[in-house]
């Protein structure tokens, strides 16, 4: 069973965010709560934690803007 990693809703008016950096490489093991990636919003950068433990399968590229709810990775 896999867990989807999606762009979270951070703040009331946030509709999209830029994926700035993956903190874990594709194919590496992650633990729930481990810092996974960073997002750039209008005036801040947020670090986002892994929602589950397992192997990371990256789908989205860094440097791109994604809508809230967009699938960016899976943890299997």
C-alpha positions in Angstrom: 0.0 0.0 0.0 1.3 3.5 -0.9 0.8 6.9 0.6 0.4 9.8 -1.7 2.4 13.0 -1.0 0.5 16.1 -2.1 1.1 19.8 -2.0 -0.5 20.8 1.3 -2.7 23.8 1.9 -0.6 26.2 4.0 -2.4 29.3 4.9 -5.9 30.6 4.0 -5.2 32.0 0.6 -2.5 29.6 -0.7 -3.5 28.1 -4.0 -0.1 27.1 -5.3 3.5 26.7 -4.1 6.9 26.1 -5.7 8.6 22.9 -4.9 12.1 24.2 -4.1 14.1 21.2 -2.9 13.7 17.5 -2.1 15.5 16.7 1.2 15.5 13.0 0.5 16.6 11.4 -2.8 14.3 9.3 -5.0 14.3 5.7 -3.9 15.6 6.4 -0.4 13.8 5.2 2.8 12.0 7.9 4.8 10.5 7.8 8.2 7.2 9.4 9.1 7.8 12.9 10.4 11.2 13.2 8.7 11.7 16.5 6.7 10.9 15.5 3.1 10.9 18.7 0.9 10.7 22.5 0.9 8.0 24.7 -0.6 8.3 28.4 -1.4 5.2 30.4 -0.8 4.6 34.2 -1.5 6.7 35.3 1.5 8.1 32.2 3.1 9.8 28.8 2.7 8.2 25.9 4.5 9.7 22.5 5.3 7.2 19.6 5.0 7.4 16.3 6.8 6.8 12.8 5.4 3.3 11.6 6.1 4.4 7.9 6.4 7.4 5.6 6.4 8.7 3.7 3.4 10.6 4.2 0.1 10.2 7.6 -1.6 9.1 7.7 -5.3 9.5 11.3 -6.6 7.0 12.4 -9.3 7.4 16.2 -9.4 10.4 18.3 -10.4 11.9 21.0 -8.2 11.6 24.6 -9.4 8.0 24.1 -10.6 4.8 25.7 -9.2 2.1 23.2 -8.3 -1.5 23.7 -7.2 -2.5 22.7 -3.7 -3.5 19.1 -3.7 -1.1 18.1 -6.6 0.5 14.7 -6.4 4.2 15.2 -6.1 5.4 11.8 -4.8 4.5 8.4 -3.3 5.8 6.6 -0.3 5.6 2.8 -0.8 
